[in-house]
Amino acid sequence: MANKILIVDDEPNIVISLEFLMKKEGFAVAVASDGDEALALVASFNPDLLLLDVMMPKKSGFEVCEALRADPERAGLKIVMLTAKGRDTEMAKGLALGADAYVTKPFSTKELVDKVKEMLAV
């Protein structure tokens, strides 16, 4: 069965390109446009990996990451934070909250796909 990826971003253009890219690589994909929707979809879709934007409506990526890391049932979930904020303090905060990786926008799609495959051991 294909690994499942949840893309969480409020920018439609990024969602469209990431969804296309991940489906092309053979992943099952679901999409959420804000933090609340992301948490609901994690429960129903049960993804293996999250591509999680930081700045979003309702709940930030940081809040979503923190909530998921507080849930023992989600211990194996891989989280890749995606953000335009590339400052060291932002990266440190994301990693401290439990993100497995931090990718700054704009990013190389090939590098992102390689990172996802590496994290899922595909």
ZIGI-V16351 format. One record per pair of residues at least 24 apart in sequence whose ideal C-beta (glycine too) atoms are under 10 Angstrom apart, sorted by the first residue. I is the first residue (numbers start at 1). J is the second residue. Records with the same first field share a line. If there is no record, write none. Layout:
I = J, J
This chain:
1 = 28
2 = 26, 27, 28, 29, 48, 122
3 = 27, 28, 29, 47, 48, 49, 78, 116, 117, 119, 120, 121, 122
4 = 28, 29, 30, 45, 46, 47, 48, 49, 50, 120
5 = 29, 30, 31, 45, 47, 48, 49, 50, 51, 78, 80, 116, 120
6 = 30, 31, 32, 37, 38, 41, 42, 45, 46, 47, 48, 49, 50, 51, 52, 77, 79
7 = 31, 32, 33, 38, 41, 47, 49, 50, 51, 52, 53, 82
8 = 32, 33, 34, 35, 37, 38, 39, 41, 42, 47, 50, 51, 52, 53, 54, 56, 59, 61, 64, 79, 81, 82
9 = 33, 34, 38, 51, 52, 53, 54, 55, 56, 61, 82, 83, 105
10 = 34, 35, 37, 53, 55, 56, 57, 58
11 = 53, 55, 56, 82, 84, 105
14 = 51, 53, 82, 105, 106, 107
15 = 51, 53
17 = 109
18 = 51, 53, 82, 107, 109, 112, 113, 116
19 = 51
20 = 109
21 = 51, 109, 110, 112, 113, 116
22 = 49, 51, 109, 112, 113, 116
24 = 113
25 = 113, 116, 117, 122
26 = 117, 122
27 = 113, 116, 117, 120, 122
32 = 56, 64
33 = 57, 58
34 = 58, 59, 60, 64
35 = 59, 60, 61, 62, 63, 64, 65, 67
36 = 63, 64
37 = 64
38 = 63, 64, 65, 67, 68
39 = 63, 64, 67, 68, 71
42 = 67, 68, 71, 73, 74, 77
43 = 71, 73, 74
46 = 73, 74, 77
47 = 74, 77, 78, 79
48 = 76, 77, 78, 116, 119, 120, 122
49 = 77, 78, 79, 80, 100, 101, 115, 116, 119, 120
50 = 74, 77, 78, 79, 80, 81, 82, 99, 100
51 = 78, 79, 80, 81, 82, 101, 103, 112, 115, 116
52 = 79, 80, 81, 82, 83, 94, 99
53 = 81, 82, 83, 84, 105
54 = 81, 82, 83, 84, 85, 90, 93, 94, 99, 102, 104, 105
55 = 82, 83, 84, 85
61 = 94, 97, 99
62 = 90, 93, 94, 96, 97, 98, 99
63 = 97
64 = 97
65 = 93, 94, 95, 96, 97, 98, 99, 100
66 = 96, 97, 98, 99
67 = 97
68 = 97, 98, 99
69 = 97, 98, 99
70 = 97, 98
74 = 98
78 = 115, 116, 119, 120
79 = 119
80 = 112, 115, 116, 119
82 = 107, 112
83 = 107
